[in-house]
Amino acid sequence: MRPLLEVNEQTCNQDGICAAVCPVGIIRFQKGGYPSVVSKADEFCIRCGHCVAVCPTASLSHRDLPGEEFEPVRRELALSPEHCTHFLRSRRSIRNYRDQAVARQDIMRLIESARYAPSGHNSQCAEWLVVDDAAEVHRLAGFVVDWMRWMIGHRPEPARELHLEATVKRWERGHDVILRGAPVLIVTHAERDNRMAPSACTIALTYLELAAPSMGLGGCWAGYFTAAATTFPPLQEALGLPEKHQTFGSMMLGYPKYSYHRLPPRRPPKVTWR
């Protein structure tokens, strides 16, 4: 078997940056020498690729991370602070969608972007369920309404806090306030006992939502749906997730029906400096 890391001594400039950035400290380096790995490096390496990505002379290769998959950083595409602030402020939660299907290749492109989201210990544990049949999305929303009715009958206090009775009445009048008539529902899930899963799935879904406007799409977090999917057996059965998996986030997706023209204000941040 090939070594975990290989160094091209002809091009390595012996700067030790790869050792400095390794999050688990498996790379040894002494000034004047070349990088090497500690014992049990194979066991402790989290395959994050930091060491290869940071090398300015491309002198390091990783056995399990093919070099051709490391694309160069294109500095000309970097956002300025002004572009970044405007991009983040212009994000809107989309609750009105055009009656237009979303191509699967476009959804897949968003998921491909989302897989680069950070995850604890580089676990990359988020998995995806995509429902892109509008009738099925609406059917699943109906399970959420059933959950709301159950909550009203069995857990009246939290039901009142969440205004579930009013939401059910709106549904009964023909208004989909659960999934808003979205053509696509995206669910992130992972093993329920994985301690990295809640944050990993949330961050991945956030990446997906932020990437959506670049393709003319918009999303909205489906809070009611996620709450029902984590506690209501009929909806869990309808989703059919793998055994021992749990929903950790869900999002509506589609083409926005309306365009936004201004950036709403937000409350000033509360900051404590130490």
HELIX and SHEET records of a PDB file:
HELIX    1   1 ILE A   17  VAL A   21  1                                   5    
HELIX    2   2 ALA A   41  PHE A   44  1                                   4    
HELIX    3   3 HIS A   50  VAL A   54  1                                   5    
HELIX    4   4 GLY A   67  GLU A   69  5                                   3    
HELIX    5   5 ARG A   75  LEU A   77  5                                   3    
HELIX    6   6 PRO A   81  ARG A   89  1                                   9    
HELIX    7   7 ARG A  104  ALA A  114  1                                  11    
HELIX    8   8 GLY A  120  ASN A  122  5                                   3    
HELIX    9   9 ALA A  134  HIS A  154  1                                  21    
HELIX   10  10 PRO A  156  GLU A  161  1                                   6    
HELIX   11  11 LEU A  164  GLU A  172  1                                   9    
HELIX   12  12 ALA A  197  ALA A  211  1                                  15    
HELIX   13  13 ALA A  212  MET A  215  5                                   4    
HELIX   14  14 GLY A  223  THR A  231  1                                   9    
HELIX   15  15 PRO A  233  LEU A  239  1                                   7    
SHEET    1   A 2 LEU A   5  VAL A   7  0                                        
SHEET    2   A 2 LEU A  60  HIS A  62 -1                                        
SHEET    1   B 2 ILE A  27  ARG A  28  0                                        
SHEET    2   B 2 SER A  36  VAL A  37 -1                                        
SHEET    1   C 4 GLU A 127  VAL A 131  0                                        
SHEET    2   C 4 VAL A 184  GLU A 191 -1                                        
SHEET    3   C 4 HIS A 245  GLY A 254 -1                                        
SHEET    4   C 4 GLY A 218  TRP A 221 -1                                        
END                                                                             
